[in-house]
């Protein structure tokens, strides 16, 4: 079924076949008479899975993550009472033969969903967190200005996982990992230092989050030509094949919220801690806020804290070894503390100069902790989305 003239099909060819048989993505209930034969054929998905991630020529270089995910069938997870005790998937280390990882005759594996999960997990993603003005966003949405120039942005590599990290805000460390599937989670373990300077300081500010896919197994190279040459009539013909890979980037999630929306949600969460203001200085307690994506698609988890007024404090001279390139990636604790102090001073200075009532304008530091999306949304976009990406 998967042969191409006796040759092992490439990932590009396999993905073309998968696209033809992915009409059911997004449908939770499928009637037997409506399901295409191939799309429900577990033998087809078993073979595609094996060739795409294990036995194929593209897999042998092992440039991908060395984990292979297997999704259990719903019926194999037990009764409703036991379903919560059995993880919806299991993981194996990569090996060149599927039989080394699992009993290939097992009826417990949903090969179709396993293919899609590995397609997502072995794709490369970046998240862009930015501060933009409302006017710039409105112009961009109405087409008056196609460019989207942020006031400040941070770009971070993130990884797709069927597990969710439950962060403890008081310790800033990941304390527990639980299954998230059928959702896919993109967590930022070092969220506090990475987004240390992302502070909303004006009422015109908006907090923007964009998730892009740009590389990995979802973007295979296409074999475009075979070039054959010979030096003379007696010499054997030498053939070489060339491949091309399009510069592809897809936006899987794009959303923003205004300063006022963040402030309202933060104030609502703060009510249980008592007074918001104390002696003119805002408490630095961090609260967890969840934001739904456009149309209810996906969820963003953000740690929000009021930036303490440190304008009256003198900071120590900057260290000569501190680089000016970016903030928060692989930094030491001392550097993070200095950056926080500087950001706080700038935030309060901006708030004081732009607001007629200083106490009403509270700088808010927003640290993205995670993005969660249903796997079907991601898989569909990786296969079919053609809209241009959101660039900042």
C-alpha positions as CSV (number, residue, x, y, z in Angstrom):
1,X,0.0,0.0,0.0
2,X,2.8,2.4,0.8
3,X,5.3,1.4,-1.8
4,X,6.6,3.7,-4.6
5,X,8.0,1.4,-7.3
6,X,9.6,-0.8,-4.7
7,X,11.3,2.2,-3.0
8,X,10.7,3.3,0.6
9,X,8.7,6.5,0.3
10,X,10.2,9.7,1.7
11,X,8.6,11.7,4.5
12,X,7.4,14.2,1.9
13,X,5.6,11.4,0.0
14,X,4.2,9.9,3.2
15,X,2.9,13.2,4.4
16,X,1.1,13.7,1.1
17,X,-0.6,10.4,1.6
18,X,-1.6,11.4,5.2
19,X,-3.1,14.6,4.0
20,X,-5.4,12.7,1.7
21,X,-6.6,10.5,4.6
22,X,-7.0,13.1,7.3
23,X,-10.6,14.2,6.8
24,X,-11.7,13.1,10.2
25,X,-9.5,15.5,12.2
26,X,-11.7,17.5,14.5
27,X,-14.6,15.0,14.4
28,X,-15.0,13.4,17.9
29,X,-17.9,11.1,16.8
30,X,-17.6,9.3,13.4
31,X,-20.3,7.0,12.0
32,X,-18.9,3.9,10.4
33,X,-20.7,4.6,7.1
34,X,-19.1,8.1,7.0
35,X,-15.5,7.0,7.7
36,X,-13.3,6.4,4.7
37,X,-11.9,2.9,4.6
38,X,-8.2,4.0,4.6
39,X,-8.6,6.6,7.3
40,X,-9.9,4.0,9.7
41,X,-7.5,1.3,8.6
42,X,-5.1,0.8,11.5
43,X,-2.8,-1.2,9.2
44,X,-2.3,1.9,7.1
45,X,-1.5,4.1,10.1
46,X,0.8,1.4,11.6
47,X,2.8,1.3,8.4
48,X,2.9,5.1,8.0
49,X,4.0,5.5,11.7
50,X,6.7,2.9,11.3
51,X,8.2,4.4,8.1
52,X,7.8,8.1,9.1
53,X,9.4,7.9,12.6
54,X,11.4,4.6,12.6
55,X,12.4,2.8,9.5
56,X,12.4,5.5,6.9
57,X,15.6,7.0,5.5
58,X,14.7,10.4,7.0
59,X,14.5,8.8,10.5
60,X,17.9,7.1,10.5
61,X,19.8,10.4,11.1
62,X,17.9,10.7,14.3
63,X,17.9,14.5,14.3
64,X,14.5,14.4,16.0
65,X,13.8,13.9,19.7
66,X,14.6,10.3,20.7
67,X,11.2,9.8,22.3
68,X,8.4,7.9,20.5
69,X,4.8,8.3,21.8
70,X,2.1,5.7,21.6
71,X,-1.6,6.7,22.2
72,X,-3.8,4.0,23.9
73,X,-7.1,3.2,22.4
74,X,-10.0,4.5,24.5
75,X,-11.3,1.0,25.0
76,X,-8.0,-0.2,26.4
77,X,-8.0,2.4,29.2
78,X,-10.6,0.5,31.2
79,X,-14.0,1.5,32.4
80,X,-14.9,5.0,33.3
81,X,-14.0,4.4,36.9
82,X,-10.5,3.3,35.9
83,X,-9.9,5.6,33.0
84,X,-8.3,8.3,35.2
85,X,-5.7,5.9,36.6
86,X,-4.3,4.8,33.2
87,X,-2.3,7.4,31.2
88,X,-3.7,8.0,27.7
89,X,-0.3,7.4,26.2
90,X,3.1,5.8,26.9
91,X,6.6,6.6,25.8
92,X,9.6,4.6,24.5
93,X,13.1,5.5,23.5
94,X,13.7,5.5,19.7
95,X,14.9,2.3,18.1
96,X,15.2,1.4,14.4
97,X,12.7,-1.4,14.7
98,X,9.2,-1.0,15.9
99,X,9.2,-4.6,17.3
100,X,11.9,-3.5,19.7
101,X,9.6,-0.9,21.2
102,X,6.2,-2.6,21.3
103,X,4.3,-5.8,20.4
104,X,3.2,-4.9,16.9
105,X,0.2,-7.1,17.2
106,X,-1.0,-5.2,20.2
107,X,-4.6,-4.0,19.9
108,X,-4.1,-1.3,22.6
109,X,-2.4,1.3,20.4
110,X,-4.3,3.8,18.3
111,X,-1.9,4.1,15.4
112,X,-3.7,7.0,13.8
113,X,-3.6,9.2,16.9
114,X,0.0,8.0,17.7
115,X,1.1,9.3,14.3
116,X,-0.4,12.7,14.8
117,X,1.0,13.0,18.3
118,X,4.5,12.2,17.1
119,X,4.1,14.6,14.2
120,X,3.4,17.4,16.7
121,X,6.0,16.3,19.3
122,X,8.8,16.3,16.8
123,X,8.0,19.6,15.2
124,X,9.9,22.8,16.3
125,X,8.0,25.7,17.8
126,X,8.7,29.2,19.1
127,X,6.5,31.5,21.2
128,X,6.6,35.2,20.9
129,X,5.4,37.3,23.8
130,X,5.1,41.0,23.0
131,X,3.8,44.3,24.3
132,X,1.9,46.2,21.6
133,X,-0.2,49.3,21.6
134,X,-3.9,49.0,21.0
135,X,-3.7,51.4,18.1
136,X,-1.1,49.3,16.3
137,X,-3.1,46.2,16.8
138,X,-6.3,47.8,15.5
139,X,-4.5,49.1,12.4
140,X,-3.1,45.7,11.8
141,X,-6.5,44.0,12.1
142,X,-8.2,46.5,9.8
143,X,-5.4,46.3,7.2
144,X,-4.4,49.9,7.6
145,X,-0.9,48.8,8.5
146,X,0.2,45.3,7.6
147,X,3.3,45.5,9.8
148,X,3.0,44.7,13.5
149,X,5.7,46.4,15.4
150,X,5.8,45.6,19.1
151,X,7.0,47.9,21.8
152,X,8.9,45.0,23.3
153,X,9.1,41.3,22.6
154,X,10.7,38.0,23.7
155,X,11.1,35.0,21.4
156,X,11.5,31.6,23.1
157,X,11.9,28.1,21.8
158,X,9.2,25.8,23.3
159,X,8.5,22.1,23.0
160,X,5.2,20.3,22.5
161,X,4.3,17.7,25.1
162,X,1.3,15.6,26.0
163,X,2.1,16.3,29.6
164,X,1.2,19.4,31.7
165,X,3.5,21.0,34.2
166,X,1.8,22.3,37.3
167,X,3.9,25.2,38.5
168,X,4.0,26.3,42.1
169,X,4.2,30.1,42.0
170,X,5.7,30.4,45.5
171,X,8.8,28.4,44.5
172,X,8.9,29.1,40.7
173,X,9.6,25.5,40.1
174,X,7.8,22.7,38.4
175,X,6.5,20.4,41.1
176,X,4.3,18.0,39.3
177,X,3.7,16.7,35.7
178,X,0.4,15.2,34.7
179,X,-1.0,13.9,31.4
180,X,-2.6,16.7,29.4
181,X,-3.5,14.6,26.3
182,X,-5.7,15.1,24.2
183,X,-4.4,18.6,24.9
184,X,-0.8,19.5,23.9
185,X,1.1,21.7,26.3
186,X,3.9,24.1,25.6
187,X,5.5,25.0,29.0
188,X,8.2,27.5,29.8
189,X,10.0,26.2,32.8
190,X,12.1,29.4,33.3
191,X,9.1,31.7,32.8
192,X,10.0,34.1,35.6
193,X,13.4,35.0,34.3
194,X,12.6,34.7,30.6
195,X,9.8,37.3,30.7
196,X,11.2,39.4,33.5
197,X,11.0,42.6,31.5
198,X,7.6,42.0,30.0
199,X,5.8,44.7,32.0
200,X,2.6,46.5,31.0
201,X,3.1,50.1,32.0
202,X,0.4,52.0,30.1
203,X,-3.4,51.6,29.6
204,X,-2.8,51.5,25.9
205,X,-0.6,48.4,26.2
206,X,-1.8,44.9,25.1
207,X,-0.2,41.6,26.1
208,X,0.3,39.5,22.9
209,X,1.1,35.8,22.6
210,X,1.9,34.1,19.3
211,X,2.8,30.4,18.8
212,X,4.6,29.4,15.6
213,X,5.7,26.1,14.1
214,X,8.6,26.4,11.7
215,X,10.7,23.3,11.4
216,X,10.9,19.5,12.2
217,X,9.1,16.5,10.9
218,X,6.0,18.4,9.8
219,X,8.1,20.2,7.2
220,X,9.8,17.4,5.3
221,X,12.2,18.2,2.4
222,X,10.9,17.5,-1.2
223,X,13.0,15.5,-3.6
224,X,12.9,17.7,-6.7
225,X,15.3,16.3,-9.3
226,X,17.7,13.6,-10.3
227,X,20.9,14.8,-12.0
228,X,22.9,12.3,-13.9
229,X,26.3,12.9,-15.5
230,X,29.3,11.0,-16.9
231,X,32.9,12.1,-17.8
232,X,33.1,10.0,-20.9
233,X,31.4,7.2,-22.7
234,X,33.2,4.4,-20.8
235,X,32.5,5.9,-17.4
236,X,29.5,4.8,-15.4
237,X,26.7,7.4,-15.1
238,X,26.7,9.2,-11.7
239,X,23.3,10.3,-10.5
240,X,22.6,12.6,-7.6
241,X,19.3,13.8,-6.2
242,X,18.6,17.3,-4.9
243,X,16.1,18.3,-2.3
244,X,14.5,21.5,-1.3
245,X,12.8,22.7,1.9
246,X,10.5,25.6,1.8
247,X,10.9,28.3,4.4
248,X,7.7,27.6,6.1
249,X,6.3,29.0,9.3
250,X,2.7,28.5,10.6
251,X,0.9,30.4,13.3
252,X,-1.0,28.0,15.5
253,X,-2.1,30.4,18.2
254,X,-2.4,34.2,18.2
255,X,-4.2,36.3,20.8
256,X,-3.9,39.4,22.9
257,X,-5.6,41.0,25.9
258,X,-5.6,44.7,26.9
259,X,-4.0,46.0,30.0
260,X,-7.4,46.6,31.6
261,X,-8.5,43.0,31.0
262,X,-5.3,41.8,32.7
263,X,-5.8,44.3,35.5
264,X,-9.4,43.3,36.1
265,X,-8.5,39.6,36.2
266,X,-5.6,40.3,38.5
267,X,-7.7,42.4,40.9
268,X,-10.3,39.7,41.1
269,X,-7.7,37.2,42.1
270,X,-6.1,39.6,44.5
271,X,-9.3,40.2,46.5
272,X,-8.6,37.2,48.7
273,X,-5.3,38.7,49.8
274,X,-6.8,41.9,51.2
275,X,-5.8,45.4,50.3
276,X,-4.1,46.0,47.0
277,X,-2.3,49.0,48.1
278,X,-0.1,49.6,51.1
279,X,1.5,52.9,51.8
280,X,1.5,53.8,48.1
281,X,3.4,50.7,47.1
282,X,1.8,47.7,45.2
283,X,2.3,44.2,46.6
284,X,4.5,42.0,44.5
285,X,2.5,38.8,45.1
286,X,2.1,36.7,41.9
287,X,-1.2,35.3,40.8
288,X,-2.1,32.8,38.1
289,X,-4.4,33.9,35.4
290,X,-5.9,31.8,32.6
291,X,-6.8,33.4,29.2
292,X,-8.8,31.7,26.5
293,X,-7.7,31.9,22.9
294,X,-9.6,33.5,20.1
295,X,-13.0,31.7,19.6
296,X,-12.3,29.7,22.8
297,X,-9.4,27.9,21.0
298,X,-6.7,27.0,23.4
299,X,-5.7,28.4,26.8
300,X,-2.8,30.6,28.0
301,X,-1.5,30.4,31.6
302,X,0.2,33.6,32.8
303,X,1.8,34.5,36.1
304,X,0.9,38.2,36.8
305,X,2.4,40.3,39.5
306,X,2.3,44.0,40.4
307,X,5.8,45.5,40.0
308,X,7.0,46.8,43.3
309,X,8.0,50.5,43.4
310,X,11.8,50.4,43.6
311,X,12.4,53.9,42.3
312,X,13.6,55.0,45.8
313,X,16.3,52.3,45.9
314,X,19.8,52.7,44.5
315,X,20.9,49.9,42.3
316,X,24.5,48.8,42.3
317,X,26.6,49.6,39.3
318,X,26.1,47.2,36.4
319,X,28.5,44.4,36.0
320,X,30.8,44.7,33.0
321,X,30.3,41.1,32.1
322,X,26.5,41.5,31.5
323,X,25.6,41.3,27.8
324,X,23.2,43.7,26.3
325,X,21.8,41.0,24.0
326,X,18.4,40.0,25.3
327,X,17.1,39.4,28.8
328,X,16.5,36.3,30.8
329,X,17.9,33.4,28.7
330,X,20.3,31.4,30.8
331,X,20.9,34.2,33.3
332,X,22.1,33.9,36.8
333,X,20.0,34.9,39.8
334,X,22.0,38.1,40.4
335,X,21.4,39.3,36.9
336,X,17.7,38.5,37.0
337,X,17.4,40.6,40.2
338,X,19.2,43.5,38.6
339,X,17.0,43.4,35.5
340,X,13.9,43.2,37.7
341,X,15.0,46.3,39.6
342,X,15.7,48.3,36.5
343,X,12.4,47.2,34.9
344,X,10.5,48.2,38.0
345,X,12.0,51.7,38.0
346,X,11.2,52.2,34.3
347,X,7.7,50.8,34.8
348,X,6.9,53.2,37.6
349,X,8.5,56.1,35.8
350,X,6.4,55.4,32.7
351,X,3.2,54.9,34.7
352,X,3.8,58.1,36.7
353,X,4.3,60.2,33.5
354,X,1.5,58.7,31.5
355,X,-1.3,58.5,34.1
356,X,-3.2,61.4,35.7
357,X,-3.8,59.3,38.8
358,X,-0.6,57.4,39.8
359,X,-2.3,55.0,42.1
360,X,-4.7,53.8,39.4
361,X,-1.9,52.8,37.0
362,X,-0.2,49.8,38.3
363,X,2.6,48.2,36.2
364,X,1.9,44.5,35.7
365,X,4.6,41.9,35.0
366,X,3.2,39.1,32.8
367,X,5.2,35.9,32.6
368,X,3.8,33.2,30.2
369,X,3.9,29.8,31.8
370,X,2.2,27.6,29.2
371,X,0.0,27.4,26.2
372,X,-2.4,24.5,25.8
373,X,-4.2,23.5,22.5
374,X,-6.1,20.4,21.5
375,X,-4.0,18.1,19.4
376,X,-6.5,18.1,16.6
377,X,-6.2,21.8,16.1
378,X,-2.5,21.6,15.9
379,X,-2.5,18.6,13.5
380,X,-5.0,20.2,11.2
381,X,-3.0,23.4,11.0
382,X,0.3,21.6,10.4
383,X,-1.3,19.7,7.5
384,X,-3.6,22.2,5.9
385,X,-3.3,25.7,7.1
386,X,-2.3,28.1,4.4
387,X,-2.7,31.5,6.0
388,X,0.4,33.7,6.3
389,X,2.0,33.6,9.8
390,X,1.8,36.5,12.3
391,X,5.2,38.2,12.2
392,X,6.5,40.6,14.9
